[in-house]
């Protein structure tokens, strides 16, 4: 046994080095790690290779890839939740139905994109929406003032019924229930406008797409956004975390204080004369403060100059492109940019934000051989023929330019309504002086806005399209909607209303946080005392405390958006 065993000696350094070199030089035969397949690719594009990217959903070159990915994820989650659940029970082998529905949705989304790019949304956000909110606040306060009076059918009518009498709508009942038939017909009109005839005629696909949109809008969005506690939660989320003014003490600090002997407090004696060191410190502190203020002013000046320059450039480019809209219809969908310029996208405003320059008068016709003879002195033989010739018709007068839009008056009016509590409010009598000051300040701002209306008509839309309607902001909005509607990849369960105690606590938190966020210079406008300011904030938030009234506001906003993007579906009184 011992003789048959063979003893293996230690390997040499040369052989170990050669084997290590062979391993390092040998090519790696391991395949690269597989790329994870997203849910959108598995459901919407099952035949697409795993290494291929998703086709772009939006046709605009300025659309960010992040926005396309968020929209694809939203569509995939909606189809899995509302279509694949029952379609997989009918058949498990059909893999073409969901891609076909995706194709229909792609056509609708691209048509909506073209409409939104060709539509000016500045009047909707800066003029129509503040006017609608102001009317909602006014009608709610009027309805609340009629409670328990003879105007409320002897005191039997509720607040929702009184508000419904002031803002009647065929799609909302007096109890605030939205009629799904109205929304279904509106969605059907949108599909008829967006889809080509060959895609609109098949009823099966059209009904499925329509019911998906209806289920998301009527079944998930509207019942949630009309709840007062949900609106309060959104306000609290936008305000951010609460600032705690109290310092956090260490738990062992009390024990440390008790273990130490009592010491007399330190006393500082003021110097009787100003030393050279204190003078140098004071001088350097003043220089630092002045330099900081100068740097802040310089930075603000550069920001203002760059903003004004960009606004004027966009206005000039839009004015130069305005006459070409009739000649080149394809340019109404937005500016042409390359894919690489998506990050440095500068919005060019659609619609009629800027007044085009008046057209120059038509040039006189060049004198021809026939008209040249008319310039010669008339002879006796031609005098009779010249007098018989008709006088040329005068050139048509240039139509006057359209008036500039006023984007400052509706928001200021709404702010004044917020700062003015109803007469029955307990803060109305206490804050009479502050309300007078608020009205005077509002009128002063209105006067300043009227004087600077030509510039504000270009500045406010520029800020709107730069910050609110930018690709990054739109992607964030779609991401937030996806997380709210599909928190774990599936529709969220029906929201449970908080208890009255929790709602009261949430309202108190909003009042406290808003009072903290108001600057000290503007705080006296809300009231002379903290109690009056809290009452003013309560009166400003009160029109959002009723779900039935909020349902009216949500339906009116939906109508406003649809009529802005699809004006052909509106019905006038003449028709």
Secondary structure as UniProt FT lines:
FT   TURN            2..4
FT   HELIX           13..25
FT   HELIX           39..44
FT   TURN            46..47
FT   TURN            50..51
FT   TURN            61..62
FT   HELIX           65..82
FT   HELIX           84..90
FT   HELIX           97..118
FT   HELIX           122..123
FT   HELIX           124..128
FT   HELIX           129..145
FT   TURN            146..148
FT   HELIX           150..152
FT   TURN            153..156
FT   HELIX           159..166
FT   TURN            170..171
FT   TURN            174..175
FT   HELIX           180..194
FT   HELIX           197..200
FT   HELIX           203..216
FT   HELIX           217..221
FT   HELIX           222..225
FT   HELIX           228..239
FT   TURN            251..252
FT   HELIX           253..259
FT   HELIX           276..322
FT   HELIX           323..325
FT   TURN            326..327
FT   HELIX           329..333
FT   HELIX           339..341
FT   TURN            343..344
FT   HELIX           369..372
FT   HELIX           373..375
FT   TURN            380..382
FT   HELIX           383..388
FT   HELIX           409..419
FT   TURN            423..424
FT   HELIX           427..430
FT   HELIX           432..451
FT   HELIX           453..463
FT   HELIX           464..468
FT   HELIX           471..485
FT   TURN            487..488
FT   HELIX           500..517
FT   HELIX           520..526
FT   HELIX           530..541
FT   HELIX           542..544
FT   HELIX           547..565
FT   HELIX           567..569
//
